[in-house]
Every structure is written in C-alpha cells, then in structure tokens.
Amino acid sequence: MHAAPHARWAAAAAALALAATACGGGASAGGAGVLTSSWGDPQNPLEPSNTNEVQGGKVLDMIFRGLKRYNPRTAKAENMLAERIDTTDSRNYTITVKDGWRFSNGEPVTAKSFVDAWNYGAGLRNNQKNAYFFGYIEGYDKVHPDSGPQTADTLSGLKVTGPRTFTVRLNQKFSSFPDTLGYVAFAPLPRTFFTDHAAWVSRPVGNGPYLIDSYTKGSAMSLKKWDAYPGPDRARNEGVTLLVYTDSNTAYTDVLAGNLDLVDDVPATQLKNVGTDLDGRYINTPAGILQTLAFPYYDPRWNTAGARKVRTGLSMAIDRAQITKTLFRGTRTPATDWTSPVLGKEGGFQAGLCGHACEHDPAQAKKLIQEGGGLPGGGLKITYNADTGSHKQWVDAVCNSINNALGDDKACVGNPVGTFADFRNQISQHRMSGPFRAGWQMDYPLIQNFLQPLYYTNASSNDGKWSDKRFDGLIDRANAETDSATAIGLFQQAEGVVRDNMAAIPLWYQNGSAGYSARLSHVALNPFSVPVYNEIKVG
C-alpha cells in the first residue's frame, strides 16, 4: 500500500486551545475519586485520524471505543462495538455494530458513524496523519491520490447497508484487517464532528468511559467519568486530571511529595531508588515499544552505499548492554531485531536477527565508519526531545560509546529540542540533518505494525523517507496472504531487508514503568505501556 507523500500537518492553534479554565496542580486538585497523572501536550488536534503520538493517544483511548479493543493484559484484539466481522475471502468484510451504544451527547453510534469517520480520515483535503490506515480500502487512490487532486469524497469500498451494518471492500486481501480495527484511527465520530467541526475540536465528544471537561494547553486536561457509558469497561474512578510536565524528574518528585498520583514514565535517574521511594508502588512490565535511531534519507549524505556502512558501524559502536544495565536498570533490554518480544515467536519476533551488527565491537565499528567515508559532515548530532523519557541521559551515553569507539570525544553530541511537539514538527518538516530518536509504540500487536508504518515507501510514520522496492513487495505479499504463518514469514523476510540496509539502528526494547501514590490501587499498564486509567481506584 502506498501512503500519500504529501499529507501535511495543519497547524491550528485554536484547535488545541480547548477553551476552559486551568485545572491547577497537585493530587488534591482532582478532588475525591479523581486521580492526577503526568502528561505532555499532544502534537495535533485530538481527531482520531490525526493523532499518531502517545500523549494524544492517551486521551483518545479514554474518550473513544472502536469496533475492537486490545485486551489490557494480553493485547489481543477483542470485539468492543463490533457484534460481528464476517468475511469469506479476506477482502470483502461485513461489519455489524452492536446495538445500544451512544456518544456522550446522546447520539446513537451507527454504521454511518464509522463510515463517515473513515471517509473523513482518508480524504487528502483533510490532511490527517493517519490517513494511511485506510489505504487498503478500495477507492483510496481517488480520495487520497499519490499525486494530483482528490477526485472523490468517499471511499468506494465503504457502503452503509443498514443502521448497524456496513461493508468494506479492500483493494487486496488482508487477512489481519479485523485486528487493526482497535486502533484509534478507526473510531466512530458523531454528527457534530462534521456539522460544527470547530466546536467539536474545542471539546471532543466521544463514546468512551470518560468525557473531556476542560483543557488548558501547557497546563492540564481534566476528564471526568461518563456515568451513562454503556460499555463493559466503565471507569472505577470519578475522573483523571492530566497535568503537563516538561521534566519527568519533576513529575516523579511530585509523586513522592503527594502532589501527583501517577507518573507513567519513571526517569532513569530515579530507577535506583524507586522501589524504596514508593514502598513497592512501582510497575515495570514488558511493552510493545522499541527505541531506535532513525536517519534522514532525504539528505543524500545518508542515502549512499557508504552511509550504509557508517550506519552499521554506528550500531556496533553502541554498548547497549552497558547502557541498559547502568542507566535503565533492567527497564530496557538490548534490541536484536526491529520488532518487540511482546509479539512472541509465533507473532514474528526474531531474537538475534540483527546479529553482530547489534553487538558492541568498537574496533569493527571504527573500521566500517572509516570505510564508509566517515561521519557525514564530519560529526554526528543526535536529535531528541528533552521534555520526557530521560532521553538526554541515554543520548549522551550513546554518544559516549560512539566517541570512545572513534577515539574522538567530540565526534557525537546530543541535540536537544525543548518539547515533544516541537521535535515532532521538525521531523514532519524534514529538518533533520542526522540521526534522531524514533521510539515506536505499537498501534496493534502485529509484526506488520512494526514494519509497514515505519519503512514502507511514504508510509505515515516513515519519518526518514527510507524506501526499498523489495521491502515494499514483501509487505504487499504478506498482507495479501490468508495463511497467518505464511504471512508472518513474509513479514520476517521484509524485516531482513531492513536489517541488511540498517534502515534504522535498533537500540533497546522498552518496558512500561510507572510509580503511583498511596491514594491509588489497581494500577496497571497495558502492553502499550499506557495506564489502564478506567481500572484505577482512588482512596
């Protein structure tokens, strides 16, 4: 599938300024039964088909429910609003929506709620970052052409056949299509999204267990329990106040001081003492997250045969074992492939696929970098966002490894960007001149999701614009394969192409980590490393 190369981020300051009063800070700010949790401002307006980053995704996961939901323990795709998803050929699907579901404004959730939302998400004129997810549906080439204007407003492969039924015809067989439908891009939308879009964006209306009460950009978002929520996963608390932090260390110390209930990213500098600091209120669980270094292939200096040797040399220069042991204290594991152990062997995970290229070998690293023509520009700057995730510490450690291998303490330096939003904007605008942080949190638990969005030509999250025809062909064949084992084998071959080109440098698999106050109980992280907010009890 070809994602459009020209989908752009439409900056809309008003869209992210949900007109509301500030929520204040501290655990007590939420009131009885309301918990406070650390957060970062999302990059884009909170439209389901325009959110492809973690912070916005946290909110959408609370205010929306789709046809499928990923089990918070196993990540298995399970029916939520879908009563049935039927197919006889893995290309034509009939979907029946459960009766009794409503949006929080009282409007029924119907088949049309899904079809209208998907048509909007796919349309080129709407500039939605997740448009690519609809690329398998017939007619996508008309609503989102690779070149030229949009020539249709709706996907020809979508048909409403009844109040609760619609059909989907794909442009090729895709046996795993139903399992993708838990991703938030496929969420339904109420009529108000279309009839008064500005008002909807200022305070999104969904069909999940929470309602957005207020949002002040740069400060806080307040969500409250929706008492009339019809689903089986009702909120067990009265609400969640998400407080914006630009430093995870501050969030952590606020938990210790009783000013915050939950930090869902324990900073590396605090891992040594987190067990005693929080008296056991600490979670460290495997998650479908991979940290990599990506490269700007739109810069010709990184798109040569010599540069491939340089990338492999850089990978061999990095002492993953030392960094994950001393800095991350067991919350990271050195990566040996480009997916995640969460998938399991049966799901396509290939331990050791990277081979010697992901092992620490300073002498060979220096040799390969020299054979490749040296570092482009004579030096290396690794760009990262400085506001979350202990990124400064690990980037500095990676640069230290590289500098030691090259015998030059100035060869590699970190290049911090103040906020995640600014960092993502620079990436989207193709302003990277060297490697940059590219953590990936799975959208759904399939090997396809670790490969296609990141490496397929012009895919939505292929931020470095890497392209390889053999990789694309293997992905297409895998998606069309109806036998699961054969499909996974083809995806694994495609991953081999990524390896052979060192398209990105895999660093480590990431666990989800969280710390919480004594006010909370039943705290858990799902396999995406996001708190299962609706299950948390307060008091």
N, C-alpha and C positions, 0 to 999 in steps of 0.2 A: 504494500500500500504506500502511496506517495502522499505525504502531508504537504500542505501548501507552504512554499518557501517565503511567502510574503505576508503571513499573518503578523500583525503588529500589535504592540501593547498600546491601547488607547488610554493615555493618562487622563484621569478625570478626578481632579481633586475633590470636587463636590461629592462625587460618588462615594468617597471613603470618609467623608465627614458626616457621619450619621448624627444629625442634629440632636443633641441630648446634653444633659448635664454630666459633668465629670463624676466618676463613681468613688473617688477617694481611694485611699490605700489601706492596707493592713487587714488582718484576718477579721477584725471586728467590723470592717466596713461592709461585709456581706450580710451581717445580721444572723439571726438564728436560722440554722438549717441551710445557710448559703456558704459555700466554700470559695476561697480565693486561690488562684493558680497563676503561675508565671506565664508570660505570653510575649509575642512580638507582633508588631503591626503587620498585617498582610500586605503583599505587594500590590494586589489588584482589587477592584470592587468584588464583593463577595457573591459573584454569579457562579453557579456550579460549573458551567463550562468555561470559565475564565480563571479558575483557581487551580494551580498545579504546584503549590508550595505548601509546606507543613503548617504554617501559622494560620493561614486562611482555611486550610483543610480541617483543622481542629474545630473551628466554628461550624463549618458546613456539616461535619459529621454529627454535630449536636442538633442542628435545626432541620436536617433533611433525613428522610429514609427513602431508599430506592427499591427496585424490584428484588434485588438481592442485598444481603448484608453479610459481611465477613465475620465469622464467629470470633468473638474477642479472645477466645482461648486458643483455637486451632487455626484460625484464618480461613477455614473452609467457607466457600460461598453457599449460603443458605437462603431459601426464599424468604422475603420480607413482604413486599407488596405483590409479588408475583404469586398468583394461585397456581398457574401452570405456565411452562415454557415448552412448547412442543415443536419437534422437527422430525422429518423423515430422511432428510438429505444433508443436514448441517449447512444448508444455505437459505432455506425458507423456514422462518420461525413464526409460530402463532403464540402470542402472549396474552394471557388472561390476568387482569388485575383484580386483586381481592376487593370485595365489597366492604363498605363501612369506613374506609379511610377518608380523612378530610385534611385540608390545610388548616393552619391555626386561625385563619379568618373565616372558617366555616364552609368554604367551598369544597365540594367533593373532589377527590382525586380520581380521575377517569383515564381511560386510554388516551384521550386527547391531551391530557396534562403531560403525558410523556412524549407524544408525537410532536406537539408544538415546541416543547423544550429542546428536543433533539434537533428539530429543524433550525431553531434559533442557534443552537450551539455549532451546527455545521456550517452556517452561512458565512461566506467570505466577508460580506459587508459588516458583520457584527464583530469581526476581529477577536474571536475567542481563542484563548491559548489552548484549550482542549478540543478544538475542532477536529483535530486528527483522530480522536477516538471514534468519530462517526464515519471514518474513511472507508470502512468495509461495507457500508450501506449503499445500495445501488442508487445512483444519481449524485453521489458526492462530487464527481467530476464536473457537474453542472452548477452546484451550489458553492463549490469551493475549488475552482479550476487551478491548475498549476500555473497557468498564465492567462491573461485576458480577463474580462469582466465576468461577474457572476451572471449566469443566464437562466437560472431557475431559483425560485424562492423556497421550494420544498424538495425533500429527498423523495425520488420516485419509488424508492424501496420501502417507504413507510405508508401504511394505509390503516386508517381507523375503520374497524369493521363492526363496532358496537360500542355501547357505553363503557364496557370494561374489556374490550378485546381489540387488539391491533396486530397487524402482520408486519414482519420485517423480512425483506429480501436483500441478501448480501450480494456483493459483486463477485464473490468467490466463496468457496466453502471455508468455514471457520468453526471447527468443532468446539472450541473453547469459548465461543461468543457468549453463552449464558453466564459463564463465570466472571466475565468482565463487568457485568451489569450492576455490581455492587459499588463500582467506582462512582464518585460524586458527580462526574460529568453527565451521567445518565439519570440524574434525579429529575422528578417531575416539577413543573412550575405552574403556579396559579395564574388565572387570567390577569390579575393586577400587574404581573411582571410585564405584560405586553401592553396593557391599556394605560398604565401610568408608571412607566419604567423608572423614571427619576425618583418617584416616591418609594417604589419597591426597593431600589438600591439604597436609599437613605435608611430604610429599616426593613431588611429582607423578611419575607413571610415564607415559611417552610411547612413541613409536615412531620417534623421530628419531635423528640420529647422536650425540647427547650424552645423558648421564644427569646429573640433579642429585645432587650428592654432599652438599652442605651449604649452609645459608643462615643468616646472622645478620642480621636486619633492621637497617638503618642502617650495616652494615659491609661484608659481602661475600656473594657466592654463588659456590660452586665447582661447575663442571660438568666431567665427565670424558668422554673418548671412550668410546662404546659399541662394544666390539670385535666384537660379533655383529650389528651393524647390517646389514640386508640390502640397503639401497638403493645406488644408483649414486654417491651424493654423500657418501661416507664422509669422516670427519674426517681431515685430514692433519697434525693435531697431537694431543697427548695430552689436551688439555683447555683450558678457558677459566675463569679466575677473574675474575668481575665485581666490581669494587671501587666502593663507593658514594662519590661525590663530590658535595658540595653547592656546589662552585665549579669551573667549568670551567677557570679560570686555574690553580688548584692542580693539576688533572689534567694540564694542559699542561706546567707546570714539572716535574711528576714524571716525565713522559716525557723531558724534557731531562736530568733528573738520573739517569735509569736506574732509577727506582723504579716505573715503569709502562710497559707495552709499547705500549698503543694508546689514544689519545683520539679518539673519533669525533665530536667537535664542537669544532673549533678555535675558541677565543674570539676575538671581533672585535679585542680589544686586541692579540692576538698575530699577526694576519694580516700585518702589515707586514714582520715578520722571519722568518716561518715557513719560507720556502724555505731560507734560510741556516742558521737554527737547527737544522733537521732534515736538512740536507745532502741535500735532494731527497726525503726520505721524507715527502711530503705529497701528499694526494689532494684534488682539487677537481673534482667531477663533477656534472652535472645530475641532479636528483632530482625525484620527483613530490611536491613539498612546496610549499605555498602558505601564506604568513603573512597573516593578516587581523586586523582589529579587529571583534569581534562586539559585539552590543548586547543588553541585557536587555529584550525586548519584553513581558515580564510586568510591567515597570514602565511604567505608562501614559504617563509623560512621554516615553518613547522610541517610542511607538506612535501617533503622530499625523501628520497631513499636514505640519505644521510641522517635526516631528522629521525627516522625510524630507529636507527642505531642509537642516536642520542637518547630517545625516549626509553629504550631498553636499558641503556646504561644508567640513566637516572633511577629507573626502577631497582636495579641491582645495587645502587648506592645507598638505598634507604634501609636502615636497620629496623624493620617492622617489629621484630621480636623484642628488641630493647625498648622501643617507644611504647608498645602496648603494655609491657610489663611495668616499666618505671613510671610512665606518665599516666596511663589509663588504668593500671592496677586491676587487670582482669575484666574490664568492661569493654574491651576490644580484643579481637583475635586477628592475627596477621592473615590477610586475604591471599588465597591461592587460586581464585578464579574471579569471574566478573558477575556472579550472582549472589546467593546467600545460602548458608547451611539450613536456614529455615525451610527451604524448599524440600530438603531431603534428597537422597539419591534417586528415589522414584520420581521426584519432581524435576530432575535435571541438574541438580547440583553436582559439580565435578571437582572434588577436592584434589588439589595438586595440578590442575590444568595449566597454570602459569609456569610451572616447572622452575628451572634455575633462574629464569628472568625475574622471579619474585623472591629470590633468596639473596641475602646480603653477601656481596662479593665486591669489595671496594676496588681491588686491582682490575678485575674484568670490567667494572663499571667505568673506570677512568679510561681504559683501553677503547671501549666502544664509543664513548663520548668523543675521544680524540679522532677515532676512525670516521665518525660521523661529521666531522668538521668543527667540533667544539660547540659550546653553548651559543645558540643564535643571539647575535648582538653582543656576545662576549660575557654575558651574565644572565642570571635567572632571577626573576621576581615571581613569587607565588602569591597570587591574589586571593584574598579571603575576606569574609565579613567578620568584623571584630566584636559584634554585639552579643553573639550567642555561641555556645558549643565548645568553649576552650580552644578555639581554632588557632589563636596566637601561639599557644604553647606547643601544639603539635606541628604547626608550620615551622616554627623556629627549630624544633627537633629534627624535622625532615631536612631543612636547610643545613643544619649542623652535620647530619650524615653525609649529605652531598658535598659539603665543603671539606670534610675530612677525607672523603674518597678522592677529591680532586687536588687536595693539598693547597687549598686557597680559601681562606676564611671569609672572603668577600664574594665568592662566586655566586652564592644563592642568598637571597634575603626575602623576608616576608613583605607583602604589600597589602596592608590592611585597608578595608573600606568600612566606614563608620557603621552603617546599618545594613541589615539583610536586604531591605527594599532597594537601597542604592546599589548594592552589589549585584542584585538580580537585574536591575535596569542596565547597568554597564554590560553585563553578559548579553542581555537581549539586544542591545545596540551594537554588539560585536566590537567592543572596545578593548578586548583582552589582547595583550601582546605576548603573553607567555602562559604557563600553566596556571590553572585556577581550581579552587576547591569545588568538587562536584559530588557532594553526597547525594545518594539516591535512596529514597524510602519507597518501597514497593507500593503501587496502587492496588494491585491484586496479586495473589500468591501464585503466579505462573512464571516460568522461565522466560516466556515471551516478554513479560513486562520489564525484565532486567536488560533486555537486549534491544527490542524494536524501538521504544521511545527514545533511547539514547544514541543508537548507532545507525538506524535506518536513514537513508538519504532524506534530508529535510524533515525528519520527524520532529515532533513538537518540543522535545527536550534534548535534541541533538544540538546542544549549545555551541559546540566547537565546529559544527558543519563537516564532520568526517563523513566520507562516502566511499562505499565499496560495492561494486555490482555483484560480486559473488556472494557477499553477505546478504544483500537485498534479495537475491534469488533464493537463497536457502530459507530466509524468513518467509517469503511468499509460499514456498513449497510446504514448509512446516505448518503454516496457518491453514492451508487447504487440506491437510491430511486429517482424515477422520479417525485413524487409529492413534490413540494417545501415545503409545510407546514409540511409534514411528515418528510422530510429530516431535516428541522430545529429542529423539536422536538427531533430527534435522536442525533443531534449535541449538543443540550442542555442537554440531558442525559449524553453525554460524558463529558461535562463541569462539571456536577455534580460529576463525578469520580475525576476530577482534584480537585474540592473543598474538597471532602471527604478525600483526601490524602494530602491536602495543598501542591500540587506538586510544586507550586511557590507561593510566597506571593504577591498578587496584592497591589500596593501602591496607584496609582492615574492615572486618565485619564488626558491626556495632551492636552492642546490647542496648536495650532501653534501660534508663536509670531514672529513679525518682526518689525524692525524700518528702516526708509529709509530717504535719503537726499531730499532736495528740488528740486534736479535735476530730480527726478523721479515722474511719475504719473502712474495710472492704475496698482498699485502694489496689488497683491493678493496672498494668499496662497491657495493651493488646499487641499482637505481633507486628504492628506498625509502629510501636513504641509510643503510642498516644494513650493518655489516661482514659480508662473506661469511666467517663465522668458520671454517666447515669447510674452506675452501681455504687458510687461512693456515698457513705453515710456520714453525717455531721453530728457531733455531740455524743 
